[in-house]
Amino acid sequence: MVRPSLTDKTGVVMTRIRFREVLKLPKNIYYTYLGIFMLRLFFYLSLAILQNPRYLSVSGMERFLIFVPYPVAELLTVSFFGSLCDRIGRKPIFVLSFLLDALAIFFYGFTKSPILLPLISALFGMGAAASVTSSLVIISDISPSELHGSTMGIYDAMALAGLGGGFGGGFILMEVAPRYARTAFLLGSAVLLGMTVFSYFVIQETFEGAPKKEGSFAKALVDDIVTVLKDKDVQHILPIWIPVICLYGIVLNFSEQLAHDLELNREGLPLLIVLASIGLAIFVGFPLHGYLSDKFGRKPFLILGMFSFAAFISILVYASHNGLLLQFAPILFLLGLGCGAFPPAALALLADIVEKEHAGATMGSYSVVYGIGLILGPFLAGITLDERIPGIPKSYQGLTGLIILVWLLGAISIIGTLYLPDHLAKKHVTKKQSMPASVGK
């Protein structure tokens, strides 16, 4: 715990103490960070390979049908896995996530069938749902309440590192050695299978599960979800996250489109460096703002992140459309740091108010909102850019319409955040029961 008498003296002393506390976190948390990095790394490596025309030449509609089962399966199963974490414990679901994704990547390496690939993508989506809920709940269970922002910031950074490393690695692989694509799938499957065994023997359970209730298992799961949705604090915070996660979805989708258009040549390499530097800024911003949200409260960093996302997308769209990405790179880097403020503060706020017996269902509800935003954001951006919105003048669609949409989404989230109850704006509030000191050490 951070000693109040020391934290009151100087910011330097506080930083040193908090840094030491982060280093002394239970090993379970570090194992969870490693697991989420590996899962994200090989997922986005697979995604980068499968979306490359050198590996899979399909029509736009076929590509949509191949990949849409992933987010749909994740959305449909994430609450189930979350509630299951509350019923049978966190560890079994975390271990299962590696096994599901290992199988999916293995099957990716042996078929290019437009019929089988959607089924494999659905399996991957189920693995992602299991990994997100179980990993977030493990961290929420055993991280000190005064370090929720710091631990969630590191979690987000590891997930982003996996995204960048996997997507970048897949892009480079398909540029320089596309014939090794199947080898990459097999390697990824082997690593995740190894993580399955590692997690089974090393990860410690952080919650033994709720006592069995009368009635069917399905009814118990539904009751868990209903209980979470009736929580007033959850009702306050989940709706304001949908618009800003839509912005996050637009950023990811637009960045992926830019990356797909790049080539490792004299013109493409500088733009690749720009995208990598922006990713680095967000990566640094996650733990930095997570730490600061522990010190100053969640609300300022939710708002900072929302504003930064809106400004970031506006400038990114304008700069890329006019061929000015290199010139705007410094501004995008600074805004990227600001974008890193929202996710750790949002997750920390949820960890602050979650009840341990319903932590899985609560994190599952957040993941549903997250998934909806990642789908809805690119969809809204797409119909706006394609000028398909009926009844809206064409002058307010296209790039202009996209910028209007971005700021409208940002404004909705910011206004909602300003009206959060006072107790949710504090540094940390805790409903959950404390963990035994021995767990996860």
Residue pairs with C-beta under 8 A, 6 or more apart in sequence:
1 21
1 144
1 146
2 14
2 17
2 18
2 21
2 146
3 17
6 13
6 14
6 17
7 13
7 14
7 17
14 295
18 147
18 150
18 291
18 294
21 144
21 147
22 147
22 150
22 151
22 154
25 143
25 147
25 151
26 142
26 439
26 440
26 441
27 440
27 441
28 138
28 142
28 203
28 204
28 206
28 439
28 440
29 138
29 139
29 142
29 143
29 151
29 440
31 198
31 199
31 202
31 203
32 94
32 135
32 138
32 139
32 155
32 203
33 154
33 155
33 158
34 158
34 195
35 94
35 98
35 131
35 135
35 195
35 199
36 131
36 135
36 155
36 158
36 159
36 162
37 158
37 159
37 161
37 162
38 98
38 162
38 191
38 192
38 195
39 97
39 98
39 101
39 127
39 128
39 131
39 162
39 192
39 195
40 158
40 159
40 160
40 161
40 162
40 163
40 166
41 161
41 162
41 165
41 166
41 169
41 188
42 101
42 105
42 166
42 188
42 189
42 191
42 192
43 101
43 124
43 128
43 162
43 166
44 162
44 163
44 164
44 165
44 166
44 167
44 170
45 165
45 166
45 167
45 169
45 170
45 173
45 184
45 188
46 104
46 105
46 108
46 124
46 166
46 170
46 184
46 185
46 188
47 67
47 166
47 167
47 170
48 166
48 167
48 168
48 169
48 170
48 171
48 173
48 174
49 55
49 170
49 173
49 174
49 181
49 184
49 185
50 56
50 66
50 67
50 108
50 117
51 63
51 67
51 256
51 260
52 170
52 171
52 174
52 178
54 174
54 178
55 174
55 178
55 181
56 63
56 112
58 66
58 114
62 114
65 114
65 118
66 114
66 117
66 118
66 121
67 121
68 118
68 121
69 118
69 119
69 121
69 122
69 125
70 121
70 122
70 124
70 125
70 128
71 125
71 371
71 374
71 375
72 122
72 125
73 121
73 122
73 123
73 124
73 125
73 126
73 129
74 125
74 126
74 128
74 129
74 132
74 367
74 371
75 129
75 368
75 371
75 372
75 375
77 125
77 126
77 129
77 130
78 129
78 132
78 133
78 364
78 367
78 368
78 371
79 221
79 225
79 361
79 364
79 365
79 367
79 368
80 129
80 221
80 364
81 93
81 126
81 129
81 130
81 133
81 134
81 360
81 364
82 133
82 137
82 360
82 361
82 362
82 363
82 364
82 365
82 367
83 220
83 221
83 224
83 225
83 360
83 361
83 364
84 93
84 221
84 360
85 93
85 133
85 134
85 137
85 207
85 359
85 360
85 363
85 364
86 207
86 209
86 210
86 224
86 357
86 358
86 359
86 360
86 361
87 209
87 210
87 217
87 220
87 221
87 224
88 209
89 205
89 206
89 207
89 208
89 209
90 134
90 137
90 138
90 141
90 205
90 206
90 207
90 360
91 134
91 199
91 203
91 204
91 205
91 206
93 130
93 133
93 134
93 360
94 130
94 131
94 134
94 135
94 138
94 199
94 203
95 196
95 199
95 200
95 203
96 127
96 130
97 127
97 128
97 130
97 131
97 134
98 127
98 131
98 192
98 193
98 195
98 196
98 199
99 127
99 192
99 193
99 196
100 123
100 124
100 126
100 127
100 130
101 124
101 127
101 128
101 131
101 192
102 188
102 189
102 190
102 192
102 193
102 195
102 196
103 123
103 189
104 120
104 121
104 123
104 124
104 127
105 124
105 185
105 188
105 189
105 192
106 185
106 186
106 189
107 116
107 120
107 123
108 117
108 120
108 185
109 181
109 182
109 185
109 186
109 189
110 182
111 117
111 120
129 367
132 363
132 367
133 360
133 363
133 364
133 367
134 360
135 155
136 155
136 347
136 351
136 363
136 366
136 367
137 206
137 207
137 359
137 360
137 363
138 203
138 206
139 151
139 152
139 155
139 351
140 148
140 350
140 351
140 354
140 359
140 363
140 432
141 206
141 207
141 356
141 359
141 432
141 435
141 439
141 440
142 206
142 435
142 439
142 440
143 151
143 152
143 351
145 351
145 352
145 428
145 430
146 294
146 427
146 428
147 294
148 294
148 347
148 348
148 351
148 352
148 428
149 289
149 290
149 291
149 292
149 293
149 294
149 298
149 301
149 344
149 345
149 348
150 287
150 290
150 291
150 294
150 344
151 290
151 348
152 290
152 343
152 344
152 347
152 348
152 351
153 286
153 287
153 288
153 289
153 290
153 291
153 293
153 340
153 344
153 348
154 286
154 287
154 290
155 344
155 347
156 286
156 287
156 290
156 340
156 343
156 344
156 347
157 283
157 284
157 286
157 287
160 279
160 282
160 283
160 286
161 283
164 276
164 279
164 283
167 256
167 259
168 276
170 184
171 259
171 262
172 264
173 180
173 181
173 184
174 181
175 263
175 264
176 264
204 439
204 440
206 435
206 439
206 440
207 356
207 359
210 357
212 220
213 220
213 223
224 358
224 360
224 361
225 361
225 364
225 365
227 358
227 361
228 234
228 358
228 361
228 362
228 365
229 235
229 365
231 353
231 355
231 358
231 362
233 353
233 421
233 424
234 353
234 362
234 365
236 420
236 421
236 424
237 346
237 349
237 350
237 353
237 420
237 424
238 365
238 366
238 369
239 416
240 302
240 412
240 413
240 416
240 417
240 420
241 346
241 366
241 369
241 370
241 373
241 413
242 369
242 372
242 373
242 376
243 373
243 409
243 410
243 412
243 413
244 305
244 306
244 309
244 342
244 373
244 409
244 410
244 413
245 369
245 370
245 372
245 373
245 374
245 377
246 373
246 376
246 377
246 380
246 409
247 306
247 309
247 310
247 313
247 377
247 406
247 409
247 410
248 309
248 342
248 343
248 373
248 374
248 377
249 373
249 374
249 375
249 376
249 377
249 378
250 313
250 377
250 378
250 380
250 381
250 406
251 309
251 312
251 313
251 316
251 339
252 374
252 378
253 377
253 378
253 381
254 313
254 316
254 317
254 320
254 381
255 275
255 278
255 316
258 271
258 275
258 320
259 272
259 275
262 268
262 271
262 272
262 275
264 272
270 326
271 325
271 326
274 325
274 326
274 329
274 332
277 329
277 333
278 329
278 332
278 333
278 336
279 336
280 336
281 332
281 333
281 334
281 335
281 336
281 337
281 339
281 340
282 336
282 337
282 339
282 340
283 340
284 337
284 340
285 336
285 337
285 338
285 339
285 340
285 341
286 340
286 343
286 344
287 344
288 337
288 340
289 301
289 304
289 305
289 340
289 341
289 344
289 345
290 344
290 345
290 348
292 301
293 300
293 301
293 341
293 344
293 345
293 348
293 427
294 348
294 427
294 428
295 427
296 427
297 425
297 426
297 427
298 345
298 346
298 348
298 349
298 352
298 424
298 425
298 427
299 417
299 418
299 420
299 424
299 425
301 341
301 342
301 344
301 345
302 341
302 342
302 345
302 346
302 349
302 413
302 417
303 414
303 417
303 418
304 338
304 341
304 342
305 338
305 339
305 340
305 341
305 342
305 343
305 345
305 346
306 342
306 410
306 413
306 414
306 417
307 338
307 410
307 414
308 335
308 336
308 337
308 338
308 339
308 341
308 342
309 339
309 342
309 406
309 410
310 406
310 407
310 409
310 410
311 335
311 338
312 332
312 335
312 336
312 338
312 339
313 402
313 403
313 406
314 403
314 406
314 407
315 328
315 331
315 332
315 335
316 325
316 328
316 332
317 399
317 402
317 403
318 324
318 328
318 399
318 403
319 325
319 327
319 328
319 332
321 399
325 332
346 366
347 366
348 428
349 424
350 362
350 363
350 366
352 424
352 428
352 429
352 430
353 424
353 429
353 431
354 362
354 363
354 431
354 432
355 362
355 431
355 432
356 432
356 433
359 432
377 409
380 405
381 402
381 405
383 389
384 397
384 398
384 401
384 402
384 405
385 397
385 398
385 399
385 401
385 402
387 394
387 397
387 398
387 401
388 397
389 397
389 401
392 401
396 404
423 429
